Amino acid sequence: MLMLFGMSCVQAASRTFTVQGGRLVDASGRPFIIRGINNPHIWFGEKAFRALDDIRAIGANTVRIVWETRGAVDDLERVIRRCIDLQMIPMVELHDATGSPSAERLADMARWYATPAVSAMLRRYEKYLLLNIANEWGNHTVRTAQWLEGYRAAVAILRDAGYRTTLVVDASGYGQDMTPVLEGGRDLLAADPLHNLQFSVHMYGSWNDAEKIASQLSEAVRLELPLIVGEFGYNFREGRNNLGCRVDYAAILESCNQLGLGFMPWSWTGNNEENAWLDLVDSRDWKTPTAWGDSVLLGPGGIAQTAQTARVFGRASVRMKRNKSLKSQ
């Protein structure tokens, strides 16, 4: 029998996602490596919903559901159910507090998840669900102590509400500052009564150094901090873009593939004009890969080549092959 971090798969099986030895494990007790897509459901409704089939067709095993507290619970449930039907893990995230340094705004996000209507719905699907508490909470002034204090309170709210699944915690500095994760991640894990957190870093202009990508991801693994690259971009116009981004996306893929870490490029499509260079597919049809999409979705080390379906969907789950109707430009 396959042994997993010192225990059998049967022993490791849980009702939800867990983390063990710094790795994400699904409810079947099998390791799961995220190869997912950020998809803007709250802003584009039916277009984003219809895109789920095409996202699955390229092999993605996870969808980070971009959401806000103003969204209807029934609409969110419809997206979650469709992800599960397509054998993709739904990761819900709230965009309301992006960049806020206020611990109260972070707590507001946790309290939304804890409201009876939301909690009752989400916990029905908790076997398959990941909860990304708040997108990019914390601006560039938020340091480790403030990040740690804010997330201790938010995690406590969610655990008191009965959530048992893995909670995803973004780095500070609009998701780009790994320092609080490396300095305070183990303390935050210890503070969670279930010790069931995964950290997420977003890589744009603060990650233009490829050596930094490799060294800091490796350091997280050494510290046994469960980690994903939850958003990232690429070197567009040699950094002459609104984010000052010259990220070597191939270095991200290489490090994540070598270290067994998850990654989720931003984003399927629907970005505003100044961020349109980050569209993975053409916004006119929501399915034809752009040059960026062709590289990270279909290229070497990308999603189509490396994604494996979560075993929680059954022993017959296998990596899907890319739908040949999705042609690169």
FENLIN-V785585 format. One record per residue. N is the residue number from 1. RES is the residue in one letter. PSI is psi in whole degrees, -180 to 180 (* if undefined). NEAR is the number of other C-alpha atoms within 10 Angstrom. Layout:
n=N res=RES psi=PSI near=NEAR
n=N res=RES psi=PSI near=NEAR
//
This chain:
n=1 res=M psi=138 near=7
n=2 res=L psi=130 near=10
n=3 res=M psi=138 near=12
n=4 res=L psi=107 near=17
n=5 res=F psi=42 near=13
n=6 res=G psi=4 near=11
n=7 res=M psi=158 near=14
n=8 res=S psi=161 near=14
n=9 res=C psi=-36 near=19
n=10 res=V psi=-45 near=14
n=11 res=Q psi=-34 near=12
n=12 res=A psi=-18 near=20
n=13 res=A psi=141 near=18
n=14 res=S psi=170 near=18
n=15 res=R psi=-12 near=14
n=16 res=T psi=-180 near=22
n=17 res=F psi=147 near=28
n=18 res=T psi=173 near=26
n=19 res=V psi=138 near=22
n=20 res=Q psi=126 near=20
n=21 res=G psi=34 near=14
n=22 res=G psi=12 near=19
n=23 res=R psi=147 near=21
n=24 res=L psi=134 near=24
n=25 res=V psi=132 near=26
n=26 res=D psi=-180 near=28
n=27 res=A psi=-9 near=24
n=28 res=S psi=-8 near=23
n=29 res=G psi=12 near=24
n=30 res=R psi=144 near=22
n=31 res=P psi=145 near=22
n=32 res=F psi=126 near=24
n=33 res=I psi=120 near=24
n=34 res=I psi=129 near=27
n=35 res=R psi=86 near=29
n=36 res=G psi=-176 near=29
n=37 res=I psi=138 near=27
n=38 res=N psi=126 near=22
n=39 res=N psi=125 near=24
n=40 res=P psi=69 near=21
n=41 res=H psi=-40 near=22
n=42 res=I psi=-26 near=21
n=43 res=W psi=-21 near=15
n=44 res=F psi=5 near=13
n=45 res=G psi=-115 near=13
n=46 res=E psi=-37 near=12
n=47 res=K psi=-45 near=16
n=48 res=A psi=-37 near=22
n=49 res=F psi=-46 near=19
n=50 res=R psi=-27 near=14
n=51 res=A psi=-18 near=18
n=52 res=L psi=-37 near=20
n=53 res=D psi=-40 near=14
n=54 res=D psi=-34 near=17
n=55 res=I psi=-42 near=28
n=56 res=R psi=-34 near=23
n=57 res=A psi=-28 near=18
n=58 res=I psi=-3 near=22
n=59 res=G psi=-1 near=27
n=60 res=A psi=141 near=31
n=61 res=N psi=-2 near=28
n=62 res=T psi=145 near=30
n=63 res=V psi=122 near=25
n=64 res=R psi=109 near=24
n=65 res=I psi=105 near=24
n=66 res=V psi=119 near=21
n=67 res=W psi=167 near=21
n=68 res=E psi=161 near=21
n=69 res=T psi=-18 near=16
n=70 res=R psi=-14 near=10
n=71 res=G psi=147 near=13
n=72 res=A psi=138 near=12
n=73 res=V psi=-40 near=14
n=74 res=D psi=-38 near=12
n=75 res=D psi=-41 near=14
n=76 res=L psi=-41 near=20
n=77 res=E psi=-40 near=16
n=78 res=R psi=-42 near=11
n=79 res=V psi=-46 near=22
n=80 res=I psi=-45 near=24
n=81 res=R psi=-37 near=15
n=82 res=R psi=-40 near=16
n=83 res=C psi=-46 near=24
n=84 res=I psi=-41 near=16
n=85 res=D psi=-35 near=11
n=86 res=L psi=7 near=16
n=87 res=Q psi=44 near=22
n=88 res=M psi=141 near=28
n=89 res=I psi=126 near=28
n=90 res=P psi=127 near=24
n=91 res=M psi=110 near=24
n=92 res=V psi=135 near=25
n=93 res=E psi=150 near=23
n=94 res=L psi=129 near=26
n=95 res=H psi=-4 near=19
n=96 res=D psi=-36 near=19
n=97 res=A psi=22 near=21
n=98 res=T psi=123 near=18
n=99 res=G psi=-1 near=20
n=100 res=S psi=138 near=21
n=101 res=P psi=2 near=23
n=102 res=S psi=121 near=17
n=103 res=A psi=-28 near=18
n=104 res=E psi=-37 near=14
n=105 res=R psi=-38 near=19
n=106 res=L psi=-44 near=24
n=107 res=A psi=-34 near=23
n=108 res=D psi=-40 near=18
n=109 res=M psi=-46 near=24
n=110 res=A psi=-39 near=24
n=111 res=R psi=-31 near=17
n=112 res=W psi=-46 near=19
n=113 res=Y psi=-30 near=23
n=114 res=A psi=-9 near=20
n=115 res=T psi=144 near=12
n=116 res=P psi=-43 near=12
n=117 res=A psi=-43 near=12
n=118 res=V psi=-47 near=18
n=119 res=S psi=-44 near=19
n=120 res=A psi=-40 near=14
n=121 res=M psi=-52 near=15
n=122 res=L psi=-38 near=23
n=123 res=R psi=-17 near=16
n=124 res=R psi=-27 near=11
n=125 res=Y psi=17 near=16
n=126 res=E psi=-23 near=20
n=127 res=K psi=-32 near=20
n=128 res=Y psi=-5 near=25
n=129 res=L psi=142 near=25
n=130 res=L psi=142 near=27
n=131 res=L psi=112 near=24
n=132 res=N psi=103 near=26
n=133 res=I psi=-50 near=26
n=134 res=A psi=127 near=28
n=135 res=N psi=121 near=30
n=136 res=E psi=40 near=28
n=137 res=W psi=135 near=30
n=138 res=G psi=116 near=29
n=139 res=N psi=-165 near=19
n=140 res=H psi=-5 near=14
n=141 res=T psi=-13 near=12
n=142 res=V psi=118 near=21
n=143 res=R psi=-177 near=18
n=144 res=T psi=-48 near=20
n=145 res=A psi=-44 near=11
n=146 res=Q psi=-41 near=17
n=147 res=W psi=-45 near=23
n=148 res=L psi=-45 near=20
n=149 res=E psi=-44 near=13
n=150 res=G psi=-44 near=20
n=151 res=Y psi=-28 near=23
n=152 res=R psi=-45 near=18
n=153 res=A psi=-42 near=17
n=154 res=A psi=-44 near=24
n=155 res=V psi=-41 near=25
n=156 res=A psi=-40 near=17
n=157 res=I psi=-44 near=20
n=158 res=L psi=-39 near=24
n=159 res=R psi=-39 near=17
n=160 res=D psi=-27 near=11
n=161 res=A psi=-6 near=17
n=162 res=G psi=0 near=13
n=163 res=Y psi=134 near=21
n=164 res=R psi=-15 near=22
n=165 res=T psi=173 near=26
n=166 res=T psi=130 near=24
n=167 res=L psi=132 near=26
n=168 res=V psi=128 near=25
n=169 res=V psi=120 near=29
n=170 res=D psi=150 near=31
n=171 res=A psi=165 near=28
n=172 res=S psi=-167 near=30
n=173 res=G psi=49 near=25
n=174 res=Y psi=39 near=22
n=175 res=G psi=-5 near=26
n=176 res=Q psi=-11 near=24
n=177 res=D psi=105 near=24
n=178 res=M psi=-11 near=23
n=179 res=T psi=-50 near=15
n=180 res=P psi=-35 near=19
n=181 res=V psi=-48 near=24
n=182 res=L psi=-36 near=19
n=183 res=E psi=-35 near=15
n=184 res=G psi=-1 near=18
n=185 res=G psi=-42 near=26
n=186 res=R psi=-36 near=16
n=187 res=D psi=-39 near=14
n=188 res=L psi=-41 near=21
n=189 res=L psi=-42 near=19
n=190 res=A psi=-33 near=14
n=191 res=A psi=-27 near=17
n=192 res=D psi=122 near=17
n=193 res=P psi=-23 near=12
n=194 res=L psi=-5 near=15
n=195 res=H psi=48 near=18
n=196 res=N psi=70 near=23
n=197 res=L psi=150 near=29
n=198 res=Q psi=140 near=24
n=199 res=F psi=153 near=22
n=200 res=S psi=131 near=26
n=201 res=V psi=143 near=25
n=202 res=H psi=134 near=28
n=203 res=M psi=106 near=28
n=204 res=Y psi=-128 near=23
n=205 res=G psi=-21 near=20
n=206 res=S psi=-1 near=17
n=207 res=W psi=36 near=23
n=208 res=N psi=-10 near=19
n=209 res=D psi=111 near=13
n=210 res=A psi=-32 near=16
n=211 res=E psi=-35 near=11
n=212 res=K psi=-40 near=13
n=213 res=I psi=-53 near=20
n=214 res=A psi=-44 near=17
n=215 res=S psi=-42 near=12
n=216 res=Q psi=-34 near=14
n=217 res=L psi=-40 near=22
n=218 res=S psi=-38 near=17
n=219 res=E psi=-39 near=12
n=220 res=A psi=-42 near=20
n=221 res=V psi=-42 near=18
n=222 res=R psi=-38 near=10
n=223 res=L psi=0 near=14
n=224 res=E psi=44 near=16
n=225 res=L psi=115 near=23
n=226 res=P psi=126 near=24
n=227 res=L psi=145 near=26
n=228 res=I psi=158 near=26
n=229 res=V psi=98 near=24
n=230 res=G psi=-20 near=28
n=231 res=E psi=150 near=21
n=232 res=F psi=158 near=23
n=233 res=G psi=-150 near=26
n=234 res=Y psi=-180 near=25
n=235 res=N psi=91 near=18
n=236 res=F psi=123 near=18
n=237 res=R psi=40 near=11
n=238 res=E psi=39 near=11
n=239 res=G psi=-4 near=16
n=240 res=R psi=70 near=11
n=241 res=N psi=172 near=15
n=242 res=N psi=-17 near=11
n=243 res=L psi=3 near=14
n=244 res=G psi=34 near=17
n=245 res=C psi=120 near=22
n=246 res=R psi=32 near=23
n=247 res=V psi=134 near=24
n=248 res=D psi=91 near=21
n=249 res=Y psi=-31 near=23
n=250 res=A psi=-32 near=17
n=251 res=A psi=-35 near=16
n=252 res=I psi=-49 near=24
n=253 res=L psi=-45 near=21
n=254 res=E psi=-48 near=16
n=255 res=S psi=-45 near=18
n=256 res=C psi=-41 near=22
n=257 res=N psi=-39 near=16
n=258 res=Q psi=-38 near=11
n=259 res=L psi=-7 near=14
n=260 res=G psi=36 near=17
n=261 res=L psi=153 near=23
n=262 res=G psi=158 near=23
n=263 res=F psi=152 near=27
n=264 res=M psi=99 near=24
n=265 res=P psi=153 near=28
n=266 res=W psi=135 near=25
n=267 res=S psi=172 near=25
n=268 res=W psi=-59 near=24
n=269 res=T psi=-170 near=29
n=270 res=G psi=7 near=23
n=271 res=N psi=154 near=17
n=272 res=N psi=178 near=10
n=273 res=E psi=-44 near=7
n=274 res=E psi=-19 near=10
n=275 res=N psi=8 near=14
n=276 res=A psi=-22 near=14
n=277 res=W psi=-14 near=20
n=278 res=L psi=0 near=23
n=279 res=D psi=125 near=23
n=280 res=L psi=-29 near=28
n=281 res=V psi=161 near=24
n=282 res=D psi=128 near=18
n=283 res=S psi=-12 near=17
n=284 res=R psi=-31 near=9
n=285 res=D psi=-6 near=11
n=286 res=W psi=24 near=19
n=287 res=K psi=-24 near=22
n=288 res=T psi=118 near=19
n=289 res=P psi=138 near=24
n=290 res=T psi=-180 near=20
n=291 res=A psi=-41 near=17
n=292 res=W psi=-48 near=23
n=293 res=G psi=-41 near=25
n=294 res=D psi=-38 near=19
n=295 res=S psi=-52 near=18
n=296 res=V psi=-24 near=23
n=297 res=L psi=-44 near=30
n=298 res=L psi=-12 near=21
n=299 res=G psi=-177 near=14
n=300 res=P psi=129 near=15
n=301 res=G psi=3 near=18
n=302 res=G psi=-167 near=23
n=303 res=I psi=-47 near=26
n=304 res=A psi=-32 near=24
n=305 res=Q psi=-25 near=20
n=306 res=T psi=-13 near=19
n=307 res=A psi=137 near=24
n=308 res=Q psi=134 near=21
n=309 res=T psi=140 near=23
n=310 res=A psi=135 near=26
n=311 res=R psi=-11 near=19
n=312 res=V psi=-21 near=21
n=313 res=F psi=-3 near=20
n=314 res=G psi=161 near=11
n=315 res=R psi=-20 near=9
n=316 res=A psi=-5 near=8
n=317 res=S psi=130 near=13
n=318 res=V psi=163 near=15
n=319 res=R psi=127 near=17
n=320 res=M psi=145 near=17
n=321 res=K psi=148 near=14
n=322 res=R psi=134 near=20
n=323 res=N psi=121 near=14
n=324 res=K psi=-11 near=9
n=325 res=S psi=-15 near=11
n=326 res=L psi=97 near=17
n=327 res=K psi=141 near=13
n=328 res=S psi=161 near=17
n=329 res=Q psi=* near=11
//
